[in-house]
Amino acid sequence: MELNKGNIKGLLLVICGGVAFYCVLQNLGTVIAAAAWLLGILSPFLLGCAIAFILNVPMRAIERHLFQGAARGAGARRPLALLLTLVAVLGVLALASSVIGPGITDAVRSIASQVPGAIERLLEWLNGLSAYLPMIQDFIAELDMDWQSLSRKALDFAQSLGSGLLSSGGGLIGGVVSGVSTFVIGLIFSFYILLQKEKLARQGRQVIYALLPTRRADRALEVLRLAGRTFSSFLSGQCLEACILGTLFVAAMTIFRMPYALLVGVLIALTALIPIVGAFIGCGVGALLIAIGDPWKALWFIVLFLILQQVEGNLIYPHVVGSSVGLPSIWVLSAVTLGGSLMGILGMLVFIPLCSVLYALFRDYVKQRLRQRAVPEEKWREAPPPPRPTSAREAKPPRERKPKR
């Protein structure tokens, strides 16, 4: 290999990369701790970016229809669109709370009304055990146990448990305060992003073109635009799918005259924002609420849920979400399964649009390679027809004719 400037630079990069990778492996614990520390510092800003990306989907649609063709209100279009987006989000949350709150209150009242009967049944059971008290006393008297030692151990256990609860309570309060402050800082940061998104995008493009060659910068921006469109479409499709599933449950429970139809439908619609498995959380809550009044109806509700879940998981979800992100149905199910096994709920949310971006990039690469190799379209468009079956006479090779003398 000829040693020139480019080859020497490549070799140095490979050597430095290998040394850095070796150092990371040798100090993996320190690297993970440093990454966790850095992630804790950046968590408010990362949360702000995520909130801004989510709010930008409805805000962009609202802003598109505000002051169309009017130059006077152009300056107030962005703040007004942000305000209307916040009002819409708060309105949806308030509507869900107005449905969920009274339903939970009725369920709690139903439980409270059944408490006296349960206490009476418990007292009857305890009175039935009173006949066995002499036998129990004789059995305890026959036991040879060090009751002082047991009481001392129980006291020590209670003291350690109390100190643990106090420390965990302090940690819980600190965690709640930290979480609230992180959310508030992230929310404010998202407002700044949404109000100045064009300026931030322009600055980001400047950084990319300053650090990368022009061809690679163009490709990087193309991938980023594709990822942005895909993730936005995924959010829209996921919200549409949750609304469809919640409507199906409200309609089906109303037809079969099950209680808490609207409450359970709203719960399932909210939890269905988590792909595939989110609706099972709503199913558990709904079955518990229905079981308070009638356990048999709760059992039939579970059967109804399993049927609708199969329809939603195999028909509605892959077509609605898959068509919104441009990913075939089979790969939607594969992405959800892979993401859930690797990263849990977060993986389910991220892997569908991520796989859609990778699918689009790989599809473009394959098409480009086909064009470069000049492969005719009929070679890959349709499968070749199966060979025609031949008879025994056609299968025999033709006889060679002898030349005439």
C-alpha positions as CSV (number, residue, x, y, z in Angstrom):
1,M,0.0,0.0,0.0
2,E,1.3,3.4,-1.0
3,L,1.8,5.7,2.0
4,N,0.4,9.1,1.2
5,K,-1.1,11.8,3.2
6,G,-4.7,10.4,3.1
7,N,-3.6,6.8,4.0
8,I,-1.5,8.0,6.9
9,K,-4.4,10.1,8.2
10,G,-6.7,7.1,8.0
11,L,-4.3,4.9,9.8
12,L,-3.9,7.4,12.6
13,L,-7.7,7.7,12.9
14,V,-8.0,3.9,13.2
15,I,-5.2,3.7,15.8
16,C,-6.6,6.5,17.9
17,G,-10.1,5.0,17.7
18,G,-8.8,1.6,18.8
19,V,-6.9,3.1,21.7
20,A,-9.9,5.1,22.7
21,F,-12.1,2.0,22.6
22,Y,-9.6,0.0,24.6
23,C,-9.6,2.8,27.3
24,V,-13.4,2.9,27.4
25,L,-13.5,-0.9,27.9
26,Q,-10.9,-0.7,30.7
27,N,-12.8,2.0,32.5
28,L,-16.3,1.1,31.6
29,G,-17.8,1.8,35.1
30,T,-16.3,5.3,35.2
31,V,-17.5,6.0,31.6
32,I,-21.1,4.9,32.5
33,A,-21.0,7.0,35.7
34,A,-19.8,10.1,33.7
35,A,-22.5,9.5,31.1
36,A,-25.2,9.2,33.7
37,W,-23.9,12.4,35.4
38,L,-23.9,14.3,32.1
39,L,-27.3,12.9,31.2
40,G,-28.6,14.2,34.6
41,I,-27.3,17.7,33.8
42,L,-28.8,17.7,30.3
43,S,-32.1,16.0,31.2
44,P,-34.1,19.3,31.4
45,F,-32.9,20.4,28.0
46,L,-33.5,17.0,26.4
47,L,-37.0,16.9,28.0
48,G,-37.5,20.4,26.5
49,C,-36.5,19.3,23.1
50,A,-38.9,16.3,23.3
51,I,-41.8,18.5,24.5
52,A,-41.1,21.0,21.7
53,F,-41.1,18.3,19.1
54,I,-44.4,16.9,20.3
55,L,-46.1,20.4,20.6
56,N,-44.7,21.4,17.2
57,V,-46.9,18.8,15.4
58,P,-50.3,20.5,16.3
59,M,-48.7,24.0,16.4
60,R,-47.5,23.7,12.8
61,A,-51.0,22.8,11.7
62,I,-52.6,25.7,13.6
63,E,-50.0,28.2,12.5
64,R,-50.6,27.2,8.8
65,H,-54.2,28.4,9.1
66,L,-53.6,31.7,11.0
67,F,-53.6,35.0,9.2
68,Q,-53.4,33.5,5.7
69,G,-52.3,36.2,3.3
70,A,-52.4,38.9,5.9
71,A,-49.2,40.9,6.6
72,R,-50.5,42.7,9.7
73,G,-50.8,39.7,11.9
74,A,-47.7,37.8,10.7
75,G,-45.7,38.9,13.8
76,A,-48.3,37.5,16.2
77,R,-48.8,34.3,14.3
78,R,-46.2,32.2,16.1
79,P,-47.0,33.3,19.8
80,L,-50.8,32.9,19.0
81,A,-50.2,29.4,17.5
82,L,-48.2,28.4,20.6
83,L,-50.9,29.7,22.9
84,L,-53.7,27.9,21.0
85,T,-51.7,24.7,21.1
86,L,-51.3,24.9,24.9
87,V,-55.0,25.7,25.2
88,A,-55.9,22.7,23.1
89,V,-53.6,20.3,25.0
90,L,-54.9,21.6,28.4
91,G,-58.5,21.2,27.0
92,V,-57.9,17.6,26.1
93,L,-56.4,16.9,29.6
94,A,-59.3,18.7,31.3
95,L,-61.8,16.8,29.2
96,A,-60.2,13.5,30.1
97,S,-60.1,14.5,33.8
98,S,-63.8,15.4,33.7
99,V,-64.5,11.9,32.5
100,I,-62.0,10.0,34.7
101,G,-62.6,12.0,37.9
102,P,-66.3,11.3,38.4
103,G,-65.9,7.7,37.3
104,I,-63.1,7.1,39.9
105,T,-65.3,8.9,42.5
106,D,-68.2,6.6,41.8
107,A,-66.0,3.5,42.0
108,V,-64.6,4.7,45.4
109,R,-68.1,5.3,46.7
110,S,-69.2,1.8,45.5
111,I,-66.2,0.3,47.4
112,A,-67.0,2.4,50.5
113,S,-70.7,1.2,50.4
114,Q,-69.5,-2.4,50.4
115,V,-67.1,-2.0,53.3
116,P,-69.7,-2.4,56.1
117,G,-70.9,-5.7,54.6
118,A,-67.3,-6.9,54.3
119,I,-66.6,-6.0,57.9
120,E,-69.7,-7.9,59.1
121,R,-68.7,-11.0,57.1
122,L,-65.2,-10.7,58.6
123,L,-66.6,-10.5,62.2
124,E,-68.8,-13.6,61.5
125,W,-65.7,-15.4,60.3
126,L,-63.8,-14.4,63.4
127,N,-66.6,-15.5,65.7
128,G,-66.6,-18.8,64.0
129,L,-62.9,-19.2,64.9
130,S,-63.6,-18.5,68.6
131,A,-64.5,-22.2,69.0
132,Y,-60.9,-23.1,68.1
133,L,-59.3,-20.6,70.6
134,P,-58.7,-23.2,73.4
135,M,-57.0,-25.5,71.0
136,I,-54.8,-22.6,69.7
137,Q,-53.9,-21.6,73.3
138,D,-52.8,-25.1,74.2
139,F,-50.8,-25.4,71.1
140,I,-48.9,-22.1,71.8
141,A,-48.3,-23.2,75.4
142,E,-46.7,-26.4,74.2
143,L,-44.3,-24.5,72.0
144,D,-40.8,-24.1,73.5
145,M,-39.8,-20.6,72.2
146,D,-37.8,-17.7,73.5
147,W,-40.4,-15.1,73.4
148,Q,-38.1,-12.3,74.8
149,S,-35.7,-12.9,71.9
150,L,-38.5,-12.8,69.4
151,S,-39.9,-9.6,70.8
152,R,-36.4,-8.0,70.8
153,K,-35.9,-9.0,67.1
154,A,-39.3,-7.7,66.2
155,L,-38.5,-4.4,67.9
156,D,-35.1,-4.1,66.0
157,F,-36.9,-4.9,62.7
158,A,-39.5,-2.2,63.4
159,Q,-36.8,0.3,64.2
160,S,-34.8,-0.5,61.0
161,L,-38.0,-0.4,59.0
162,G,-39.0,3.0,60.4
163,S,-35.6,4.5,59.7
164,G,-35.7,3.1,56.2
165,L,-39.1,4.6,55.6
166,L,-37.9,8.0,56.8
167,S,-34.9,7.9,54.5
168,S,-37.0,6.7,51.6
169,G,-39.6,9.4,52.3
170,G,-36.9,12.1,52.2
171,G,-35.6,10.6,49.0
172,L,-39.1,10.5,47.5
173,I,-39.7,14.2,48.4
174,G,-36.3,15.1,46.9
175,G,-37.1,13.1,43.8
176,V,-40.5,14.8,43.4
177,V,-39.0,18.2,43.8
178,S,-36.3,17.4,41.3
179,G,-38.8,16.0,38.8
180,V,-41.1,19.0,39.0
181,S,-38.2,21.4,38.6
182,T,-36.8,19.4,35.6
183,F,-40.3,19.5,34.0
184,V,-40.7,23.2,34.5
185,I,-37.3,24.0,33.1
186,G,-37.9,21.7,30.2
187,L,-41.3,23.3,29.5
188,I,-39.9,26.8,29.5
189,F,-37.0,25.7,27.3
190,S,-39.4,24.1,24.8
191,F,-41.3,27.5,24.5
192,Y,-38.0,29.2,23.5
193,I,-37.4,26.4,20.9
194,L,-40.8,26.7,19.4
195,L,-40.7,30.5,19.2
196,Q,-37.3,30.6,17.5
197,K,-37.3,27.3,15.7
198,E,-36.3,28.8,12.3
199,K,-33.4,30.6,13.8
200,L,-32.2,27.5,15.6
201,A,-32.6,25.4,12.5
202,R,-30.5,27.9,10.5
203,Q,-27.8,27.9,13.1
204,G,-27.8,24.1,13.1
205,R,-27.3,24.0,9.3
206,Q,-24.4,26.5,9.7
207,V,-22.7,24.2,12.2
208,I,-23.2,21.1,10.0
209,Y,-21.8,22.8,6.8
210,A,-18.9,24.2,8.9
211,L,-17.9,20.8,10.3
212,L,-18.6,18.5,7.3
213,P,-17.9,18.4,3.6
214,T,-20.7,19.8,1.5
215,R,-21.8,16.4,0.1
216,R,-21.9,14.8,3.6
217,A,-23.6,17.8,5.1
218,D,-26.3,17.6,2.4
219,R,-26.8,13.9,3.1
220,A,-26.9,14.5,6.9
221,L,-29.6,17.2,6.5
222,E,-31.6,14.9,4.2
223,V,-31.5,12.2,6.8
224,L,-32.5,14.7,9.6
225,R,-35.5,15.9,7.5
226,L,-36.6,12.4,6.9
227,A,-36.4,11.6,10.6
228,G,-38.3,14.7,11.5
229,R,-41.1,13.9,9.0
230,T,-41.2,10.3,10.1
231,F,-41.4,11.0,13.9
232,S,-44.1,13.7,13.3
233,S,-46.2,11.2,11.2
234,F,-45.7,8.6,13.9
235,L,-47.1,10.9,16.6
236,S,-50.1,11.7,14.5
237,G,-50.7,8.1,13.6
238,Q,-50.4,7.0,17.3
239,C,-52.9,9.6,18.4
240,L,-55.3,8.6,15.7
241,E,-55.0,4.9,16.6
242,A,-55.6,5.7,20.3
243,C,-58.8,7.6,19.4
244,I,-60.0,4.7,17.2
245,L,-59.4,2.1,19.9
246,G,-61.1,4.2,22.6
247,T,-64.1,4.7,20.4
248,L,-64.3,1.0,19.7
249,F,-64.4,0.2,23.4
250,V,-67.0,2.9,24.1
251,A,-69.2,1.6,21.3
252,A,-68.8,-2.1,22.2
253,M,-69.3,-1.6,26.0
254,T,-72.4,0.5,25.3
255,I,-73.8,-2.2,23.0
256,F,-73.2,-4.9,25.6
257,R,-74.5,-2.6,28.5
258,M,-71.3,-2.7,30.5
259,P,-70.7,-0.1,33.2
260,Y,-68.1,2.7,33.0
261,A,-68.1,2.6,29.2
262,L,-67.0,6.2,28.7
263,L,-64.5,6.1,31.5
264,V,-62.9,2.8,30.3
265,G,-62.8,4.1,26.7
266,V,-61.0,7.3,27.8
267,L,-58.5,5.3,30.0
268,I,-57.7,2.9,27.1
269,A,-57.4,5.7,24.7
270,L,-54.9,7.5,26.9
271,T,-52.9,4.4,27.8
272,A,-52.9,3.2,24.1
273,L,-50.5,6.0,23.3
274,I,-47.9,3.5,24.5
275,P,-47.7,1.1,21.5
276,I,-49.2,-2.4,21.6
277,V,-49.0,-3.0,25.4
278,G,-50.4,0.4,26.6
279,A,-54.0,-0.7,26.2
280,F,-53.4,-3.6,28.7
281,I,-52.9,-1.1,31.5
282,G,-56.3,0.4,30.7
283,C,-57.8,-3.1,30.6
284,G,-56.5,-3.9,34.1
285,V,-58.0,-0.7,35.5
286,G,-61.3,-1.2,33.6
287,A,-61.6,-4.8,34.7
288,L,-61.0,-3.7,38.3
289,L,-63.6,-1.0,38.2
290,I,-66.2,-3.3,36.6
291,A,-65.4,-6.2,39.0
292,I,-66.4,-4.0,42.0
293,G,-70.1,-4.1,40.9
294,D,-70.2,-7.4,38.9
295,P,-67.3,-9.8,38.6
296,W,-68.9,-11.8,35.8
297,K,-69.2,-8.6,33.7
298,A,-65.5,-8.0,34.4
299,L,-64.7,-11.4,33.0
300,W,-66.7,-10.7,29.8
301,F,-65.0,-7.3,29.6
302,I,-61.6,-9.1,29.5
303,V,-62.9,-11.4,26.7
304,L,-64.1,-8.3,24.8
305,F,-60.8,-6.6,25.3
306,L,-58.8,-9.6,24.0
307,I,-61.0,-9.7,20.8
308,L,-60.7,-5.9,20.2
309,Q,-57.0,-6.0,21.0
310,Q,-56.4,-8.7,18.3
311,V,-58.4,-6.6,15.8
312,E,-56.5,-3.5,16.8
313,G,-53.0,-5.1,17.0
314,N,-53.2,-7.0,13.7
315,L,-55.4,-4.8,11.5
316,I,-55.8,-1.2,12.7
317,Y,-52.4,-0.4,14.3
318,P,-50.1,-1.7,11.6
319,H,-52.1,0.0,8.8
320,V,-52.7,3.3,10.6
321,V,-49.3,3.8,12.1
322,G,-47.5,1.9,9.4
323,S,-49.0,3.9,6.6
324,S,-48.3,7.2,8.5
325,V,-44.6,6.4,8.9
326,G,-44.3,4.6,5.5
327,L,-43.4,1.3,7.1
328,P,-45.0,-2.0,6.1
329,S,-47.2,-3.7,8.7
330,I,-44.9,-6.7,9.3
331,W,-42.0,-4.4,10.1
332,V,-44.2,-2.3,12.5
333,L,-44.8,-5.4,14.6
334,S,-41.2,-6.4,14.4
335,A,-40.0,-2.9,15.5
336,V,-42.4,-2.9,18.5
337,T,-41.3,-6.4,19.5
338,L,-37.6,-5.5,19.2
339,G,-37.9,-2.1,20.8
340,G,-39.8,-3.5,23.8
341,S,-37.4,-6.3,24.4
342,L,-34.4,-3.9,24.3
343,M,-35.6,-0.7,25.9
344,G,-39.1,-1.3,27.3
345,I,-41.8,1.3,26.7
346,L,-39.3,3.9,25.4
347,G,-38.1,1.4,22.9
348,M,-41.6,0.8,21.6
349,L,-42.1,4.5,21.1
350,V,-38.8,5.1,19.4
351,F,-38.2,2.0,17.3
352,I,-41.1,2.4,15.0
353,P,-40.1,5.8,13.5
354,L,-36.4,4.7,13.8
355,C,-37.0,1.6,11.8
356,S,-39.0,3.6,9.3
357,V,-36.1,6.0,8.7
358,L,-33.7,3.0,8.3
359,Y,-36.2,1.3,6.0
360,A,-36.5,4.4,3.8
361,L,-32.7,4.9,3.7
362,F,-32.1,1.2,2.8
363,R,-34.8,1.4,0.1
364,D,-33.2,4.4,-1.5
365,Y,-29.8,2.7,-1.4
366,V,-31.2,-0.4,-3.1
367,K,-32.9,1.6,-5.8
368,Q,-29.7,3.5,-6.4
369,R,-27.7,0.3,-6.7
370,L,-30.2,-1.1,-9.2
371,R,-29.9,2.0,-11.3
372,Q,-26.1,1.9,-11.2
373,R,-26.0,-1.7,-12.2
374,A,-28.6,-1.1,-14.9
375,V,-30.8,-4.0,-13.8
376,P,-34.0,-4.1,-15.9
377,E,-37.2,-3.5,-13.9
378,E,-38.8,-6.7,-15.2
379,K,-36.1,-8.7,-13.5
380,W,-37.3,-7.8,-10.0
381,R,-40.8,-6.4,-10.5
382,E,-42.5,-9.8,-10.8
383,A,-41.5,-13.3,-10.0
384,P,-40.7,-15.5,-13.1
385,P,-43.5,-17.8,-14.1
386,P,-43.1,-21.4,-13.0
387,P,-41.7,-23.8,-15.6
388,R,-44.3,-25.5,-17.8
389,P,-44.6,-29.3,-16.9
390,T,-43.3,-31.4,-19.8
391,S,-44.6,-34.8,-20.9
392,A,-42.4,-37.9,-21.1
393,R,-42.3,-37.6,-24.9
394,E,-41.2,-34.0,-24.7
395,A,-38.6,-34.8,-22.1
396,K,-36.8,-37.2,-24.4
397,P,-33.9,-35.6,-26.3
398,P,-34.4,-35.5,-30.1
399,R,-32.7,-38.2,-32.1
400,E,-29.8,-37.3,-34.2
401,R,-30.4,-38.0,-37.9
402,K,-27.7,-39.8,-39.8
403,P,-26.5,-38.0,-42.9
404,K,-27.5,-39.6,-46.2
405,R,-24.8,-41.2,-48.2
